Amino acid sequence: MSANGVVDITILGAGPAGLAAAYYAGHRDASVRIIESLEQLGGQVAAVYPEKHVYDVAGHPKVLGTKLVELCAEQGLQYGAEVRLGEEVQTLERVSQNGEELLAVGTDKGGPYLSRAMIITAGHGAFEPRKLGIDGIDEWEGKGLHYFVREKAVFQGQTCVIVGGGDSALDWTLGLQDTAQHPIALVHRRDNFRALESSVSEARALEGEGRVRIMTPCEVREVHGDGTMEAVTIENTKTGEAEQVPCQALITLLGFHSHLGAIADWGLELEGKRQIRIDPMTCETTQPRVYAAGDVAGYPGKITLITIGMGEAAIAANNAIAQIRGEKVQPKYSTD
Ligand SMILES: Cc1cc2nc3c(=O)[nH]c(=O)nc-3n(C[C@H](O)[C@H](O)[C@H](O)COP(=O)(O)OP(=O)(O)OC[C@H]3O[C@@H](n4cnc5c(N)ncnc54)[C@H](O)[C@@H]3O)c2cc1C
């Protein structure tokens, strides 16, 4: 399918609700395009608590966040949905093509992406990585600055500085031990880490072997290099001493922030400040063929839980398909 080809349903956001909507749409033979602002699937579960266990998702007595995302992705993408990661949806318009009225979404990277219906599963809004407060830091993206570790091989033999005090920072300080050059510098602005105690103890043990260098309370102040990154200046905020540390890869793992952003300006009625009003019977918003499910969808008494979002995704997908095809809403069982 061409990048801008018409699909039945655009899904905005690849969290648990978006992936569930993709499953239900695919199960009904609808073509799907998912657009997600992050470079990863899984919404809040992947971005905020990948290493925590979740106990209340139907059918899973206890499941690790990352595992849940993996299972949701396997289920949701099995019918071949097109997935566009790293694109933030910004505009929604209605256009006419061959006598058919279509929804056209534009992103910060391109578009228009055309579809017959849309399901907004945007959670609390588009996630963006928190960035270091250094002037011109964005210019280092693609030249040594990383907000995620997707492929360990990228860091093979490199001098790495990891910034952060949470689980991701500690996990990758340990996880890149067999890949990056030693010592991996771990920089945190406080003396105490928020990460799991056992990970911190492991990092301290590796520090004793010269494989990790823990730098606290410290902050990265400057990036140096000519085209590609070569070093960073790290300041100890207690003593004021600054040091230049070799650095080919600066990996900042400082969490994410989210914003509903442009979606709030599409003329959809809102429920409160952060949710889009839907009719809970159909999950349709106040605009025809635009549906919403999951945390972003609001109505009186709404509970924001994964299981609820998945249920709404099923309602939204089945209603969207019925509307596109001019049929009665009729879910089909998945058993074969
Ligand atoms: C610490 C924590 C613990 C939790 N524990 C539980 C629990 O135990 N059980 C439970 O049921 N729930 C739990 N929750 C809540 C649960 O994570 C959410 O209910 C669930 O993630 C909502 O799923 P969603 O798909 O609606 O939205 P999200 O998971 O928020 O996903 C939305 C996605 O849409 C993307 N997006 C948004 N706007 C745009 C845009 N304009 N363009 C492109 N992409 C966009 C975002 O980047 C994001 O990836 C917890 C939440 C937190 C923070």
The ligand as an SDF file (V2000), in Angstrom:
LIG
                    3D

 53 58  0  0  0  0  0  0  0  0999 V2000
    2.5790    4.0630   36.5880 C   0  0  0  0  0  0  0  0  0  0  0  0
    1.2900    3.5690   35.9710 C   0  0  0  0  0  0  0  0  0  0  0  0
    0.7900    2.3430   36.3630 C   0  0  0  0  0  0  0  0  0  0  0  0
   -0.4100    1.8810   35.8040 C   0  0  0  0  0  0  0  0  0  0  0  0
   -0.9020    0.6680   36.1960 N   0  0  0  0  0  0  0  0  0  0  0  0
   -2.0470    0.1800   35.6420 C   0  0  0  0  0  0  0  0  0  0  0  0
   -2.5780   -1.0910   36.0160 C   0  0  0  0  0  0  0  0  0  0  0  0
   -2.0460   -1.7730   36.8880 O   0  0  0  0  0  0  0  0  0  0  0  0
   -3.7120   -1.5200   35.3900 N   0  0  0  0  0  0  0  0  0  0  0  0
   -4.3630   -0.7700   34.4400 C   0  0  0  0  0  0  0  0  0  0  0  0
   -5.3780   -1.2260   33.9030 O   0  0  0  0  0  0  0  0  0  0  0  0
   -3.8900    0.4410   34.0680 N   0  0  0  0  0  0  0  0  0  0  0  0
   -2.7430    0.9330   34.6370 C   0  0  0  0  0  0  0  0  0  0  0  0
   -2.2790    2.1790   34.2830 N   0  0  0  0  0  0  0  0  0  0  0  0
   -3.0500    2.9520   33.2520 C   0  0  0  0  0  0  0  0  0  0  0  0
   -2.8110    2.3840   31.8610 C   0  0  0  0  0  0  0  0  0  0  0  0
   -1.4330    2.3950   31.5580 O   0  0  0  0  0  0  0  0  0  0  0  0
   -3.5830    3.2160   30.8430 C   0  0  0  0  0  0  0  0  0  0  0  0
   -4.9560    3.1140   31.1720 O   0  0  0  0  0  0  0  0  0  0  0  0
   -3.3640    2.6950   29.4220 C   0  0  0  0  0  0  0  0  0  0  0  0
   -2.0050    2.7480   29.0470 O   0  0  0  0  0  0  0  0  0  0  0  0
   -4.1860    3.5130   28.4370 C   0  0  0  0  0  0  0  0  0  0  0  0
   -3.9850    2.9850   27.1620 O   0  0  0  0  0  0  0  0  0  0  0  0
   -4.2780    3.8650   25.8650 P   0  0  0  0  0  0  0  0  0  0  0  0
   -3.9430    2.9860   24.7100 O   0  0  0  0  0  0  0  0  0  0  0  0
   -5.6210    4.4690   25.9960 O   0  0  0  0  0  0  0  0  0  0  0  0
   -3.2580    5.1110   25.9490 O   0  0  0  0  0  0  0  0  0  0  0  0
   -1.6830    5.1870   26.1310 P   0  0  0  0  0  0  0  0  0  0  0  0
   -1.1390    3.9840   26.7610 O   0  0  0  0  0  0  0  0  0  0  0  0
   -1.4300    6.4890   26.8060 O   0  0  0  0  0  0  0  0  0  0  0  0
   -1.1380    5.2650   24.6380 O   0  0  0  0  0  0  0  0  0  0  0  0
   -1.4300    6.3740   23.8490 C   0  0  0  0  0  0  0  0  0  0  0  0
   -0.3980    6.4820   22.7360 C   0  0  0  0  0  0  0  0  0  0  0  0
   -0.8310    7.4380   21.7910 O   0  0  0  0  0  0  0  0  0  0  0  0
    0.2800    8.1890   21.3500 C   0  0  0  0  0  0  0  0  0  0  0  0
   -0.1860    9.4860   20.8630 N   0  0  0  0  0  0  0  0  0  0  0  0
   -0.8680   10.4170   21.5560 C   0  0  0  0  0  0  0  0  0  0  0  0
   -1.1130   11.5080   20.8080 N   0  0  0  0  0  0  0  0  0  0  0  0
   -0.5700   11.2480   19.6010 C   0  0  0  0  0  0  0  0  0  0  0  0
   -0.4810   11.9950   18.3980 C   0  0  0  0  0  0  0  0  0  0  0  0
   -0.9970   13.2150   18.2700 N   0  0  0  0  0  0  0  0  0  0  0  0
    0.1610   11.4340   17.3520 N   0  0  0  0  0  0  0  0  0  0  0  0
    0.6970   10.1850   17.4520 C   0  0  0  0  0  0  0  0  0  0  0  0
    0.6480    9.4490   18.5740 N   0  0  0  0  0  0  0  0  0  0  0  0
    0.0170    9.9710   19.6310 C   0  0  0  0  0  0  0  0  0  0  0  0
    1.1410    8.3260   22.5890 C   0  0  0  0  0  0  0  0  0  0  0  0
    2.5030    8.5930   22.2460 O   0  0  0  0  0  0  0  0  0  0  0  0
    0.9560    6.9590   23.2490 C   0  0  0  0  0  0  0  0  0  0  0  0
    1.9590    6.0390   22.8780 O   0  0  0  0  0  0  0  0  0  0  0  0
   -1.1040    2.6660   34.8280 C   0  0  0  0  0  0  0  0  0  0  0  0
   -0.5720    3.9000   34.4370 C   0  0  0  0  0  0  0  0  0  0  0  0
    0.6000    4.3590   34.9960 C   0  0  0  0  0  0  0  0  0  0  0  0
    1.1570    5.6970   34.5380 C   0  0  0  0  0  0  0  0  0  0  0  0
  1  2  1  0
  2  3  1  0
  2 52  2  0
  3  4  2  0
  4  5  1  0
  4 50  1  0
  5  6  2  0
  6  7  1  0
  6 13  1  0
  7  8  2  0
  7  9  1  0
  9 10  1  0
 10 11  2  0
 10 12  1  0
 12 13  2  0
 13 14  1  0
 14 15  1  0
 14 50  1  0
 15 16  1  0
 16 17  1  0
 16 18  1  0
 18 19  1  0
 18 20  1  0
 20 21  1  0
 20 22  1  0
 22 23  1  0
 23 24  1  0
 24 25  2  0
 24 26  1  0
 24 27  1  0
 27 28  1  0
 28 29  2  0
 28 30  1  0
 28 31  1  0
 31 32  1  0
 32 33  1  0
 33 34  1  0
 33 48  1  0
 34 35  1  0
 35 36  1  0
 35 46  1  0
 36 37  1  0
 36 45  1  0
 37 38  2  0
 38 39  1  0
 39 40  1  0
 39 45  2  0
 40 41  1  0
 40 42  2  0
 42 43  1  0
 43 44  2  0
 44 45  1  0
 46 47  1  0
 46 48  1  0
 48 49  1  0
 50 51  2  0
 51 52  1  0
 52 53  1  0
M  END
$$$$
